[in-house]
Amino acid sequence: MSTTSIRHLAVASLAVLLAACGGDSAGEKDAVAAGDTAQAAAGEQAGTPAQPAVKPPREKAPPIIRGLYVNAYKAGSGTHRRRLIEIADQTEINAFVIDMKDERGLHYVSDLELQNELTADSEITIRNPRAFVDTMKAHGIYLIARIVVFKDPILSKARPDWSVKNPGGGLWVDKAGNTWVSPWDERVWDYNLDIAEEVARLGFDEIQFDYVRFAEPYRSLPAQVHPRARGDRTDAIAAFLLEARRRLHPLGATVTADVFGLSPNEGGDVNIGQQWETISAIADHILPMMYPSHYFPTHLPGVPKPDLMPYEVLFKSAGMARWRSDQLREAGVQPARIIPWLQAFSAPWLRGNHQTYGPQQIRQQKQGVYDVGLEDWVLWHPGSNYEHIVAGLEQGEAQPRGKQGYTPPQDVMSWLQRFEREGVRAAREKAAQQARGDVTDPAAAQAAKTGRPEPQEAKSTVQPGQNAPAEAAPTATGTPAAGGQTNPANPAQNRSP
């Protein structure tokens, strides 16, 4: 066999191994190092110089990430952009999450045919994305591109055959009047991943997939019909993220998933395909939306008025996330880095159960993150207005604040033990098997692509107002509460990933 053939066989074998491992686990790092060594040896035999090892994208991310969400309009406004950069220059903020595609479409001119065709000129706010990236990099800002995936009324109307249908055959419509494309349709994957690749080539460090989920199955709405449904919901979301990682890692981009804040606080997939262990074993970073206003009084132990208790919400919710990710690590899987979304807006629709969010509430949420041993967070305000909370940010470079150890308090531990019985242990074991490459079941990607002979939908144990955002439960005042719901009276204030 020729030296060239040996080299190709070694590289191909390594690719198969990494695909079987299914994650950026510690084993992957060893495999990458082994592959580098094998390739170098083959190169020496062929008389070509050895190539230096390439770091996995997640290893190139800043050791501490503390960011701001910047919507497309503020990003495209010179005045607002300069002020946001000034905040980053003066404080611990070192990352921006920028809207590159949301429900209204792209916010830059694409070279992709269909994507460009569906882009309204009025929505193009970043006219020169390369210059935009260069400016951010000059200020040392880690740049994250937010891409809204399956909540896409523009694409669904243009390609109804790619979309979620109602039992009558028409487009399924959610409570806010939006239509969705199907997470099971690989044409939808390609549409979004082509955008992600283009944005990564423009110089963005990280691709953050938002609404990487199914629409909430409200009982008052028609059933959702997915023409290409195969496997279960978690298979579809896992398969999309696996494909994203396969395509984006070679470009040096980190793959990130936004998830419901309740994902680590519930054993299953929160009725939308977002099961914590499944996603954490695939993504590089995972961003649970832990806004206090989005929790019901029954969602967390000992937190009866969540919006009034920002420290307790973050301490208990992020604590559950930390513990569950630690269990994954002990099982041999490198879990995604946890970066909670924090609330920088007020929720007056909660009436007597809300407070105005300012510097104190930001500091309280941050402390809840630090007290469970985490360092990272990103602030969300729908209008990207942060003047009212700047005093809650530390001046100068981001400094480590997370405590070294974390032991869940008894009330949190009792919930975690219940989650273990409700499917978390099994999900973790499956993730560990995938990481070791010794699974007997088809991988999530194969299940979503080719399906199973008779897909069986697991019976939901979700109870409204208890453990997941099913039907919005009213507060004592009759106003819809949070828990992942979008408040009809305040659509700009609430956000579901």
N, C-alpha and C positions, 0 to 999 in steps of 0.2 A: 504493500500500500504506500502511495506517495506521501511525502511530508505534508503537502497541502491537504490531502484527503484526511490524514490523521488530525490536522488542526480543525478542519470543518467538522469531523465527527466529535471531537472533544467539545467544541462550542455548541454543537447541536445537542449533545448529551446534557450539557449544563443547562441549556434552555429548557429541556424536558424536566430536569430536576427542579428548577425554579418554578416552573408552571405547576408541578405537582405539589410543591410546598405551599403555594398559594398565599404567600405573604412576605412582607419585609421582616421576617423573623430573624432571630440571632443566627439560625441555621442558614438563612439566605446570605447573610454577611460572610459566613464561612465558605459557602458555595461560590460566591462572587470572588472571594480571595483565591479559592482553589482554581477557578476558571482563569483568573488573571495569571496565576502561576503556570497553568497548563498552556495557555496561549503564549506566554513569554518563552517557555521552553520550546514550543513548536516554532516560534519566530526565530529563536537562536539557531535551531537546526536548519531553517530555511535561509539564514543569513540576513534576516530583517531585524531591526531594533525592536525591543520589547515596548509595549504601550503601557503608560502609567495607569494604575487602577483608578476607576471613576467612582466617586462617592455616590451612594444612593441619594436621591433628592432630599429625603427627610433629614439626612445628616448635614445638609447645607443650609437648613433653616436656622434662623437666629436661636441662640440658647434660651432666650426669653422673648415671647411674642405678646405685645400689648398694643391693641389696635383700635381703629375707628372704622365704622362703616361710612363710606362716602358714596351717596347716590350719584347717578349719572349726571344729574343737573348741576350739583355742587362741584363734581369733578370737572365739568366742562366750563364752569364759570371762573374766569381768572381771579376775580376778587375773592370769592369763597375758597378757591383752591389755595391761594397764597396764605389765607388765614389758617387753614387747616395744616398746611405745611409748617407755618410758624408755631402752631401748637405742638407739632411733632418735634420741631427743633428744640423747643424749650422744656419739654416734659418727657416722661417715660414712654410716651407713645412712639412706636417704631414700625408700625405696620398700618396699611390702609387696605380695606376691602372695597373694591371698586365695581360698580355695576357695569358689566360689559354686555350682558344679555339678561333681560327680565321679561315679565309678562307682556311688555310693550314691544319686545323685539331687541335687536342689536342697537348699541349706542355708538358704533363706529362703522366706517365703511369697510365691508368685507370683500375679499376676492373670491368668495364662494358664491356660486351662481344662485342657488335657491335662497340661501340666507340673505343675500343682497337684494334679491327680488322682493322678499318679504319685509325689508327694512324701510320704515317710513323716514323720509328725509328729516322731518321735524324731530325725530328721536335721536338723530346723530349729534351727540353732544361732545364727543371726543374726536375732533376733526383730524388731529395728527397724533395717533396713538404712540408712535415711536418717540416723538418729542416729549409726549406726556410721560412715558416710561423713563426717558433719560433724565427728566427733571426730578422725578421721584427718587431715582437711584442716586442722583447728585446729593440728595439730602439724607441718604442712608435709610430710606423707607423700604421695608419689605413689602412687595406688591402682590396682592392677592386679587385675582379676577373672579367675581361672582357671576355664575351662570345658572339661571333658573332653568330647570330641565323639563319636568313633565307637566307643570302648570303652564300651558302654552296655548292660549286661545288663538293666537295668530297662526301658528303652524297647524293646529287642529282644524281650523276652518279651511285652510289651504289644502290640507291632506286629510280629509275625513276618514279615509281608509286606514290611517295610522292612529286613529283616535279611540277614546273611550266612548262606547255607544250606550244608549238606553235600550230596554228590551224591545222597543218598537223599531229600532234601527237608526234612529236619529242620534245626533250628538248628545251625550250626557252633559248636563249642566249643573254646576255646584250652586250653593246657596247665594254666592256673590255674582252669579251669572257667567262664570268662567267655564270654558270647555277645556278638556285635558287630553293630552296624547298618552298613549299606553306605554307603561314601563316594560311591557313584554315585547314591544315592537323594535326590532334591531335597526330599522330604518330611522327611527327616532334617536336611537343611540348614536348612529353615524352622523346624523344632522348636528347633534350637540357636540360630539367628540371632534368633528371637523372644526367647529368653532373653537373648542378648547385647544386643539393643536395650533390653530392660527394665532390665538392669543398668547400661547406659550412662546411661539416663535417671535412674537413682538417684544418679548422680554419679561413677561409676568413670571414671578417666582412660583406661584401656587395657583391651582385651579380649584375653586370652591364651588361645589355643586349644591345648589339650594333647590328645594322642592324635589329632591331626589327620593320620591315616595309616591304612593298612591293617594288619591283624593280620599278625604274622610268619608266613610260609608254611612252617612246619616240615614236613620231609619225613615225619615220623612221624605227622602228622595228616592227616585227609581233605582233599581239595582244597576251596578256598573257591569257592562258587558265588554270584555276584552277579546277581540277576534282571535288574537294569537296567544291566548293564555295557556301557559304550560307551567307545571310545577306549582309552587306557592309564591306568595308575595315576596317573601324574603329571598327566594331564589332569583327573582327578577332584579331586585335592587342589588343583590350581591353580584350578579352577573354583569350588570352595567358598570359597577365600580371596578370589577376585575378587568373588564375591557378598557376602562379609562386608564387604569394603572399600566396595562400593557402598552398602550399607545402614548401615554404622557411621560412615563419615567425615562424613556430614551431621550426625551427632549429636556430633561432636567427639571421637570415641573412636579411639584408635590400634589398629591390627590387628596382632596378634603371633602367631607360630607357634613352638611348641616342636618341636624336631627332635632326632633321634638325634645324639649327639656325633660319630658316624661320618659323618654326612652330608657334611661338608666333606673327609672323609678317604677318600672313595670316589667314583668317577666317575659311577655311576648313581644309582638311587633307593633304594639300600639294601634293595631288595626290598619296600618298604612305601609307595612313592609320594613319598618325600621327597628330591627331587633339588635340590641346593643352589642352583644358578642359577635354577631355575624358581621356587622359593619366595622366594628373596631378591629377585627382580624384582617380586614382588607385595606381600609383607608390608611393614609399616612397620618392625617389629623382628623379629629372628629369634634364638631362644634355643637354641643347641646345648647338649646335656647332656653336658658334658665331664668327668664324674666319673672320676678316675683308676681307680677300682675297676671301671669298666665296660669297660675295654679289655683285649684279649688282648695277649700279648707280641709278636704279629705285626702289630698294628694301626697302629703308628707306627714310623718308622725310629729305631733307636738307643734304644728304650724297652723293654727286655726284662722289666722288673718295674714295670708302670705304677703300681700303688698305692703303691709305695715311691719313686716318682719324680714327685711332683705338679707340680713346676716344669716338668720336661721335657714331661709330657703336655700342659699348657696351652700352653707355648711352641710346641710343634710342631703340635698340633691347631688351636689358635686362629690360628697363623701361616698354616696352609693356608686357613682360612676368610677371613682378612684378604686374602691374595693373590688368592683367587678373586673376592672381592667387589671388589677393586681393578680386576681385569680387566673386570668388569661395568661399572664406572664409566667406564673408558676406552672401552668400547664404546657409551657413551651412555645407560646405564641407571643410575638412582639405586638402589643396592642397599639392602636392609634394614640397619638398624643392628644390629650384632652385640653380643649381651649374653650371654656364656657363663654357664651354670649351673655353680656350683662345689660341690664335695663338702664337707659339714659333718658327715658321719657316718663311722663306721668300718665296715670290711667284714671281720669275723672269719672269714666263710666261705671267704676266700681263704687262710686258715691262715698258713703261713710266708711267704706273699707279700703280707701286709698289715701295716699299722701303725695305731696309734691316731691319729685325726685330732684335732688341737687347734690352738692359735694358730699354731704354726710351719707346719703344713701349709696353713693358710688363707693365711698370708703368702706362701708359696711359690707357690700357685696364682695369687694376685693378681699377683705379680711376673711370672709367665709371661704373663698377660694384658697387663700394661703394656709388657712388652718387645717385643710385636709391634704396639704403637701403639694398643691399645684401652684404653678407660677404664671400661667398664661390666661389671657382673657381678651375679648373684643367688645367694645361698646356699640350698642345699637340705638340710634334715634332715626325714625323714618325720614325726617327732613334733614338729617346730618347736621343738626344744630347742637353745638356742644359748649357754647359760652357759659351756660348755666351750671356746668359741672366741672369746668376747668380747674377750679380750686380743689377738687377732689383728686387731682392727678399729682403725682410726685414730680418735682423739678429735676432736670438732669437725666442722665442715662437710666434705663430700666435696671433695677437692682433686684437680686434674689430676695424673696420674702417668704417663700413657702417653708413650712415646718418640715423637719426631716422625717418624722414618723407620723402615722395616722392609724388610730384604732377607732372603729365606729362605736358611737355610744350605744347603749343597750337597745334603745327604741329603734335605731336605724338597723342594728344587727338583726333584730327580730324580723324586720321586713325583708332584709337580704336573705335570711334563711327561708322565708316563705317563697321568695322568687326562685331560690334554688329548687324547691319542690315543684314549682310551676313551669319548669322548662329551661331555666337558665343553665343548670348543670349540664343538661343534654346538649344545649347549644354550644356551650364551652367545649365539651368533649368532641363535638363534630368539628369545631374550629381547630382544635388541637390535632385531630386526625388528618385534617386537610394540610396542616402545617408540616406534619410528619410524612405526608404522602402515602399513608397507608389506609385510605378510605375504601370502603366497599361500596358505598352509595356513589352515584354520579356526582361530580362536582357541581356547585351551584350554577356555574356558567353553562355546563352541559344541560342541566335541567331546564334552565330558562330558554335555551336555544332549541332543544329538540323535544322537550316535554317528557312527561311520564304517561304511560298508557291511560290511566284513569286518575287524573289529579284529584286529590281529596282536599277539600277546604277544611282546615281545622276549625272546630267549633269555638266561637269566640267566648271568652270569659269576661269580656269587658262590661263594666257597669258604668253608665253615665254618672259623672261626678265622683267616681271612685278611683279608677286607675287608668283611664285613657280618654282621649277626646272623641267620644262617640256623639251622642246628641247633646247639645249644649244644655247644661243644667242651669236653671236660673238662680240668682242670688236671692236673698230675702227681699230685695227691692224689686225683683222681677227683671232686672237688667241681666242680659247674658253675661256669664262670668268668663273666666279665661280657660286655660287648659288646652291651648292650641287653637281655639276658635278665633275667627275674625269677627269683631263686634260690628254689626251692620251700621250702627250709628257713628262709628269711629274707624272706618276701614284703614285709614292711614296709620293709626296708632298701633294696631295689632299686626302680628306677622306670624304665619305658620311656615316652617321650613319646607 
